[in-house]
């Protein structure tokens, strides 16, 4: 809400800020990765599920204290929800894409034996990919004259 000096009343915001949308998407991503319903999150936060939906769509701004609670529920650092706001920033080495974060959260919830197996499969896939890329680059090198 913004304050109208002429009318001395609170007015709803007319436009959604891209930061609110970005943070809301991150909240939804964390909730889905945790396999939690919007109703369950709402109950933990003490708000309605409609309010959670508004947060996730960026329609309502999430207060810092509420974001702190959400971060605690999902075990994220609060900065994870804010990383990448604006999009103009250069990617940082520590930044993890949403897809990777979602996968990591799901793998982390597996029992340790199954988690180790999934990690080995991913490592084998990465090694095969890198070997394939290396082979491609060798075939593209110019032949000596």
C-alpha angles and dihedrals in degrees: 000000000000127000120244109213093197096053099028090225136114113257125198116246111258099205132046114233117229089234090059091050092048094049090045091053090052091051090051091047092051092046093049092046088053089049090235124148121232087243092057092048090047091053092051091049096043094239135108121272087242088060090052089051090051090050091049093049092046092242091123123037116239113232116232093246091051092048088050089055092047091050090052093049092054097036094241129137107250090239090066089071092053100041112116097018107155095020093227093098118101114249112266122218091240094054115107120201119243091248092053092046091051091050092046092051092050093046091047090058093057121100110267096255093052092042091054090051093050091048091051091050092050091047091051090050091050092049091050091048093050092047089051092049091048091051090050092051091051092054091051095053114108116256117245113254 
